[in-house]
Amino acid sequence: MPSVVTAPSVLFANVLKTLEPRWQMLIDAQHSSFLVRDLILMLEGKITFEFKGGNAFGEEQVRRRRATEMPESTSFDRAHLPPVADQHLRELVQVMQNHPQPRHLMTYAFAAPCLQQLLSTLKNLQWWTESNQLMASLLQATFDTDTQTFDAPKPSSWIGRLIRDRQGSHTAEAMIRHSSPEAFQYFFDQHLKNKLWNLTKHEYANFTVQTALERLNSIETIEAAMKNLKAT
């Protein structure tokens, strides 16, 4: 029996009715969080599933495949996905934005990788409006006020704990690597610029600093950062 490759939106739709009311629970649980990450990748067009005929025991074989592994005859273009795929992805963005415990979302071992994958997908799809909205809601969690813009007041000390946290540092890296230029500049200026020396000495935070320095896009900005590093 020849293999059949299903489009991401088809597989997503088959499980959506069951999963949708339970997104928050799925994001927080160990094994289901892997499913959520796969669903995000499927809607981005990065992975699909190959179904093969039954084996000797009559069991259907399923293989998860990245798009880069697939032969040209079975690969697909995301442009062929129906509009409902975008709707599902935006629903996931809303779930992340409205998470009742955003600090938990950014640092919890199972939930944080889902958030990190979503930030990556939004960048790859160039959904900057959704990306900025999600970044604003995440940054909001680091403040003690109700502001929702990048022109926020002085942050609380919690952002320092995020950057120094084993899982939180990965989230901070994703926020830096996948955010829009204005969101990145805000994050750098507010949370990193004047703390480079102390952060570079920390076992987890130093990776966040490296990611930020890699993204600085002008000689003047890099030189200013290096002067700040030497001065501290």
C-alpha positions in Angstrom: 0.0 0.0 0.0 1.5 3.4 -1.0 2.3 5.9 1.7 0.0 8.9 2.1 1.2 12.2 3.5 -1.5 14.3 5.2 -1.5 18.1 5.1 -0.9 19.7 8.5 -4.3 21.4 8.7 -6.1 18.1 8.1 -4.4 16.4 11.0 -4.8 19.4 13.1 -8.5 19.6 12.4 -9.0 15.9 13.4 -7.8 16.6 16.9 -8.8 20.3 17.3 -12.3 19.7 18.7 -10.9 17.5 21.4 -7.9 19.6 22.3 -9.1 23.2 22.0 -10.9 23.5 25.4 -7.8 22.0 27.0 -4.9 24.1 25.5 -3.6 25.4 28.8 -3.6 21.9 30.3 -1.9 20.4 27.2 0.8 23.1 27.2 1.7 22.4 30.9 1.8 18.6 30.7 4.9 16.7 29.8 3.8 14.5 26.9 1.0 16.6 25.5 3.3 19.6 25.3 5.3 17.7 22.6 2.0 17.4 20.7 1.4 21.2 20.9 4.9 21.8 19.6 4.3 19.4 16.7 1.0 21.1 15.9 2.7 24.5 15.7 5.4 23.0 13.4 2.7 21.4 11.3 0.8 24.7 10.8 4.1 26.3 9.9 4.7 23.6 7.3 7.9 22.3 8.9 6.7 18.7 9.6 4.1 16.3 8.4 3.3 12.7 9.1 3.6 9.7 6.8 1.1 6.9 7.1 2.1 3.5 5.8 0.2 0.2 5.4 -0.3 -2.1 8.3 2.5 -4.4 9.5 2.4 -8.1 10.3 0.2 -7.3 13.3 -2.2 -5.1 11.3 -0.9 -1.9 12.9 -0.7 1.2 10.9 2.8 2.7 10.8 3.2 6.5 11.4 6.4 8.4 11.0 6.9 12.1 11.9 9.0 13.7 9.3 10.5 17.2 8.9 9.9 18.9 5.6 13.6 18.8 4.9 13.6 15.0 5.1 10.8 14.5 2.6 11.3 13.7 -1.1 10.0 16.4 -3.4 7.1 14.3 -4.5 5.6 14.4 -1.0 6.6 17.9 0.2 4.0 20.6 0.2 3.9 24.4 0.2 2.2 26.2 3.1 0.3 28.3 0.6 -1.8 25.3 -0.2 -3.2 25.1 3.3 -6.7 26.3 3.8 -7.3 29.6 5.7 -8.5 27.7 8.8 -4.9 26.7 9.4 -4.1 30.4 10.1 -7.1 30.6 12.3 -5.9 27.7 14.5 -2.4 29.3 14.8 -3.9 32.6 15.9 -6.0 30.7 18.5 -2.7 29.3 19.9 -1.3 32.8 20.0 -4.3 33.9 22.0 -3.9 31.0 24.4 -0.3 32.1 25.1 -1.2 35.8 25.3 -4.0 35.1 27.8 -2.3 32.5 29.9 -3.3 33.2 33.5 0.3 32.6 34.7 2.7 34.1 32.1 5.7 33.8 34.3 5.0 30.1 34.7 4.6 29.9 31.0 8.0 31.4 30.4 9.9 29.2 32.9 8.1 25.9 33.3 10.0 23.0 31.7 7.1 21.7 29.5 5.2 24.9 28.8 8.2 27.1 27.9 9.3 25.1 24.8 5.8 25.5 23.4 6.1 29.3 23.8 9.6 29.3 22.3 8.4 27.3 19.2 5.5 29.6 18.7 7.8 32.7 18.8 10.0 31.0 16.2 7.0 30.2 13.9 5.6 33.7 14.1 9.0 35.0 13.0 9.3 32.5 10.2 5.9 33.4 8.9 6.6 37.1 9.4 3.5 37.5 11.5 4.9 40.6 13.2 1.6 41.9 14.5 0.9 38.7 16.4 4.6 38.5 17.4 4.6 42.0 18.8 1.3 41.4 20.7 2.7 38.2 22.2 6.0 39.9 23.1 4.1 42.8 24.8 2.0 40.3 26.9 5.2 38.5 27.9 7.0 41.7 28.8 3.9 42.8 30.7 4.5 39.9 33.1 7.8 41.4 34.1 6.3 44.7 35.2 4.1 45.6 38.1 2.0 48.0 36.1 -0.7 47.4 33.5 1.1 48.9 30.5 1.1 46.9 27.3 3.5 48.8 25.1 7.3 48.7 24.6 7.5 52.2 26.2 7.1 50.6 29.7 8.4 51.9 33.0 11.3 50.4 35.0 10.9 46.6 35.1 10.8 44.6 38.3 13.6 42.3 39.3 11.8 39.3 38.0 13.3 39.6 34.5 16.7 39.0 36.0 15.4 35.8 37.5 14.0 34.8 34.1 17.3 35.3 32.4 19.2 33.4 35.1 16.7 30.5 35.1 17.7 27.3 33.4 14.5 27.1 31.2 13.7 30.8 31.4 17.1 31.7 29.8 16.0 29.7 26.7 12.7 31.7 26.6 14.7 34.9 26.8 16.9 33.8 24.0 13.8 33.0 21.9 12.3 36.4 22.7 15.5 38.0 21.5 16.1 35.8 18.5 12.6 35.8 17.1 11.2 39.2 18.0 10.7 42.2 15.7 13.5 44.8 15.6 11.6 47.2 17.8 10.7 44.5 20.4 14.3 43.3 20.5 15.7 46.8 20.9 13.4 47.4 23.8 14.3 44.1 25.4 18.0 44.8 25.0 17.9 48.4 26.2 15.7 47.7 29.2 16.9 44.3 30.4 20.5 43.7 29.2 22.3 46.8 28.2 23.4 47.9 31.7 23.8 44.4 33.1 26.1 42.7 30.6 29.1 42.1 32.8 27.1 40.4 35.6 25.0 38.4 33.2 28.0 37.1 31.2 29.4 35.5 34.4 26.2 33.5 35.0 26.0 29.9 33.9 22.6 30.4 32.1 22.4 34.1 31.5 25.6 34.3 29.5 23.8 32.5 26.6 21.1 35.2 26.6 23.8 37.8 26.3 25.5 35.9 23.5 22.2 35.7 21.6 21.6 39.4 22.0 25.1 40.4 20.9 24.7 38.3 17.8 21.6 40.3 16.9 22.9 43.8 17.3 22.8 45.2 13.8 25.2 48.1 13.8 28.8 48.8 14.6 27.8 51.7 16.8 25.5 49.6 18.9 28.0 46.8 19.2 30.7 49.3 20.2 28.4 50.8 22.8 27.6 47.4 24.2 31.3 46.5 24.4 32.2 49.8 26.1 29.4 49.1 28.6 30.7 45.6 29.2 34.3 46.9 29.8 33.0 49.7 32.1 31.1 47.3 34.3 
